[in-house]
Amino acid sequence: MIGRDNEKLSISRQCGLLGVSRSSYYHLSKGPSEEDLELMKLIDTEYLKAPFYGSRKMAELLGRLLNRPINRKRVQRLMRLMGIEAIYQKPNTSRPGKGHKIYPYLLKGLEINRPGQVFAADITYSAPGSRRWHGDARRDTSMFGIHMDRARKRYGPSGRSLLRKSVSPSGGDPLYTGGVTQPVGKGA
């Protein structure tokens, strides 16, 4: 980015335009020492065995393995450099984030008294025009596959044409009971 052979702009001016101090331009980083690299390898190995160890426990473990004390802050710095963090339960994990939309529970007050009355499915990804589906049926995956095959035969293979809202007068499955299907979206 900064060129020494630029006759119109000095190095000082080029650094100023990029928001970089001139001393950082001339400074060459040494990188981690050999000892730090060895410690990082050891931290990585031990982290795979116990990913719930933080810097304190990791420093204690490394001290026992190497038969010498290892500074906790050094281990903390190396773990941060490696992008490693202990796996533990963080506070307030059940609180919704800002802007999180709360969806209504649609089955509230509905008495479920027969098999096949309620289905829960989550289609994670379906690209428009794609014939590949990734689905997760909470009730029975084989039944889900049957329903998806019937829907593909009825509405075509493209993802856009499968986005339909099924309404059945009997409350059951519209693909089996001959329910009415309505397209979702503009003009629906």
Order of alpha helices (4+ residues) and beta strands (2+ residues): alpha-alpha-alpha-alpha-alpha-beta-beta-alpha-alpha-beta-alpha-beta
